[in-house]
């Protein structure tokens, strides 16, 4: 007899989830080898996730009452299409919970969120060495954006340009 897995629950993060969000994002930063740039705090989560005008949306995934994943995203705007879009900043499923469809469930949830308002697209970045994620995204029908490079202005260059 096949044992069924507990149902996955995806819900919007809410005040009181600050520590859980930090824990999951820290695990993602560790996986991505980016702990050296991980500076988020509970205070930042309270301000930017739950403030009067949140800067970012956050969904949490639970299986059998245990947190198994996190997704952060925000609205953008596609000028040429004249429509809203979604930028997926973070998508993470804990190692022990991978391979059970949770990442796909989170993306389906996000796609439905966008579809409700006629969003033009969902877009994200992935590290070039992260083959498991790239293969996962490819399996969903997502494709790399051809002909575009991602640019970033930060640190001293940002300070110098903004001076």
Beta strands, then each sheet from edge to edge (+ up, - down):
strand 1: 8-12
strand 2: 57-63
strand 3: 66-78
strand 4: 83-93
strand 5: 122-123
sheet 1: 1+ 2- 3+ 4- 5-
end
